[in-house]
């Protein structure tokens, strides 16, 4: 029964790897060169998929902090990217 208790202070390495992939895939979406090259539509799903995968990996290791951080990062990466891009570039 003691193994069923969630550990809150540690984030598994696999979950941290997926969190990094969330950030990398979100930062790959904007066209940084200014060439107006459209990205494939499926790339917009990658941050959320990586966030969910990281949350699943953390859940398998009983890491509540890893689940919460990975899921929030995966779901919030695109809206935050949109807001920052609009604030920096202008409307």
C-alpha positions, 0 to 999 in steps of 0.5 A: 500500500505504501507504493500507491502513495504519490511522490510530490517532489520528484519529476521523472526523467522521461516526463522532463524529456517530454516537457522539453519536447513541448517547449521545442515543438512550441518554439518551432511553430513560429516563422522566425526567419520572416519568410512566411512559410506555413507550418503543417497543421499537425505540428500544432498538436505536438505540444499537447501530445508531448504534454499528455505523454509526459503526464502519462509517464509521470503518472506511471511513476506516481509523480503528482507534480510531474503529472500536473506540470507536464499537463499544464505545460502541454495545454498552455504552450500554444496559448502562451505562445500566441499571446507573446507573439502578438505582444511582441509583433503587434496586432 
